[in-house]
Amino acid sequence: MTLVKFNPNNSNKKNGLMPGINDVFDSIFNDTFFSDRMMSRVPATNISESKDHYHLELAAPGLKKEDFKLSLERDVLSVSVEQSLQNDPQERNFNKREFSYNSFVRSFKLPESAEENGIEASYENGVLAINIPKREEAKVQSRQIEIK
């Protein structure tokens, strides 16, 4: 027996032979997990800024640091991974397969205040962290101003 979410808006419709059937399809295609998996094939990214650096974090679990390629061309930093579906040595017949081995590219336009020569990246616990230093003249200078 399958449980179906009840929607009172559909229960009074005269056009359906089976009340609630629209709810079944709505629940399948509007499921957050399903739609997120279909809509997003690139890693989620956090972008932040500190006094001396810009910080990018890409959530990319299950990869190795060797899988990433970082390139910089004309103030555009690109992060890419190229992977293909790996053949299963046991040749199992899957009933459901959610692991994906997709390639992706994320590109970020760097601000003029970024110092391109000092970019550093590390990969730990499924997060690729990229630190981009700011040019000296772009760093926030703070000072006390005397009130007269």
C-alpha positions as CSV (number, residue, x, y, z in Angstrom):
1,M,0.0,0.0,0.0
2,T,1.3,3.4,-0.9
3,L,0.6,6.5,1.2
4,V,-0.5,9.5,-0.8
5,K,-0.5,13.0,0.5
6,F,-4.1,14.3,0.7
7,N,-4.8,17.6,-1.0
8,P,-8.3,18.9,-0.3
9,N,-8.1,21.2,-3.4
10,N,-8.0,18.1,-5.7
11,S,-10.6,16.0,-3.8
12,N,-13.6,17.9,-5.2
13,K,-12.5,17.9,-8.8
14,K,-14.9,16.2,-11.1
15,N,-12.3,15.7,-13.9
16,G,-10.4,12.9,-12.4
17,L,-11.2,9.2,-12.2
18,M,-8.9,8.7,-9.2
19,P,-8.8,11.6,-6.7
20,G,-5.3,12.2,-5.5
21,I,-3.5,10.9,-8.5
22,N,-2.2,14.4,-9.3
23,D,-0.8,14.5,-5.8
24,V,1.3,11.4,-6.5
25,F,2.8,13.0,-9.6
26,D,3.3,16.3,-7.8
27,S,5.1,14.6,-4.9
28,I,7.4,12.8,-7.3
29,F,8.3,15.7,-9.5
30,N,8.3,18.4,-6.8
31,D,10.3,16.4,-4.3
32,T,13.2,18.6,-3.1
33,F,15.8,15.8,-3.4
34,F,14.7,14.9,-7.0
35,S,14.5,18.5,-8.2
36,D,17.8,19.5,-6.6
37,R,19.6,16.5,-8.2
38,M,18.2,17.3,-11.6
39,M,18.7,21.0,-11.5
40,S,22.1,21.2,-9.9
41,R,25.1,19.4,-11.4
42,V,27.7,21.8,-10.1
43,P,28.9,22.1,-6.5
44,A,27.4,24.6,-4.1
45,T,29.7,27.5,-3.5
46,N,30.3,29.9,-0.6
47,I,32.1,33.2,-1.3
48,S,33.3,35.4,1.5
49,E,35.7,38.2,2.1
50,S,38.1,39.0,4.9
51,K,40.4,42.0,5.4
52,D,43.2,40.5,3.3
53,H,41.6,37.8,1.1
54,Y,38.6,36.6,-0.9
55,H,37.6,33.0,-0.1
56,L,35.8,30.5,-2.3
57,E,34.6,27.2,-0.9
58,L,33.1,24.5,-3.2
59,A,31.3,21.5,-1.7
60,A,32.6,18.6,-3.7
61,P,32.6,15.4,-1.6
62,G,33.9,12.1,-2.9
63,L,36.6,13.6,-5.1
64,K,40.4,13.7,-4.7
65,K,42.5,16.8,-5.0
66,E,44.0,15.4,-8.2
67,D,40.5,15.4,-9.8
68,F,40.4,19.2,-9.8
69,K,41.9,21.5,-12.4
70,L,42.2,25.2,-11.6
71,S,43.0,27.7,-14.3
72,L,43.1,31.5,-14.5
73,E,42.6,33.3,-17.8
74,R,41.8,37.1,-18.2
75,D,40.7,37.5,-14.6
76,V,38.4,34.5,-14.7
77,L,39.2,31.6,-12.3
78,S,37.8,28.3,-13.5
79,V,37.4,25.2,-11.4
80,S,36.7,22.0,-13.4
81,V,36.5,18.3,-12.8
82,E,36.2,15.7,-15.6
83,Q,34.9,12.3,-14.7
84,S,33.1,9.6,-16.4
85,L,30.8,6.9,-15.1
86,Q,33.0,4.1,-13.8
87,N,32.2,0.6,-14.8
88,D,31.2,-1.6,-12.0
89,P,33.5,-4.6,-11.8
90,Q,30.7,-6.8,-10.4
91,E,28.3,-5.7,-13.1
92,R,25.4,-5.3,-10.7
93,N,21.9,-4.6,-11.8
94,F,20.9,-1.5,-9.9
95,N,17.4,-0.8,-8.8
96,K,18.3,2.8,-8.0
97,R,21.6,4.6,-8.6
98,E,22.2,8.0,-7.2
99,F,26.0,8.2,-7.2
100,S,26.9,10.5,-10.1
101,Y,30.2,10.9,-11.8
102,N,29.6,14.2,-13.7
103,S,32.1,16.6,-15.1
104,F,31.5,20.3,-14.2
105,V,33.1,23.7,-14.6
106,R,32.5,26.7,-12.3
107,S,34.0,30.1,-13.3
108,F,34.4,33.2,-11.2
109,K,35.2,36.7,-12.4
110,L,37.9,38.0,-10.1
111,P,37.6,41.7,-8.9
112,E,40.3,44.1,-10.0
113,S,41.5,44.2,-6.4
114,A,42.5,40.5,-6.5
115,E,46.2,39.6,-6.5
116,E,46.3,36.8,-9.1
117,N,49.8,35.6,-8.3
118,G,49.1,34.5,-4.8
119,I,46.1,32.3,-5.2
120,E,46.2,29.1,-3.1
121,A,43.9,26.1,-3.0
122,S,43.4,23.1,-0.7
123,Y,41.0,20.2,-0.6
124,E,39.9,18.7,2.7
125,N,36.9,16.9,4.0
126,G,35.0,17.3,0.7
127,V,35.5,21.1,0.4
128,L,37.8,22.8,-2.1
129,A,39.0,26.0,-0.5
130,I,40.5,28.7,-2.6
131,N,42.1,31.8,-1.1
132,I,42.7,34.8,-3.3
133,P,44.8,37.6,-1.7
134,K,43.9,41.2,-2.2
135,R,46.3,43.7,-3.6
136,E,47.9,45.9,-1.0
137,E,46.0,49.0,-2.1
138,A,42.7,47.2,-1.9
139,K,43.1,46.0,1.7
140,V,40.9,47.8,4.2
141,Q,42.9,50.4,6.1
142,S,41.4,51.4,9.4
143,R,42.5,54.3,11.6
144,Q,41.1,56.5,14.3
145,I,40.0,59.9,13.3
146,E,40.4,62.6,15.9
147,I,37.4,64.8,16.5
148,K,38.2,68.5,16.9
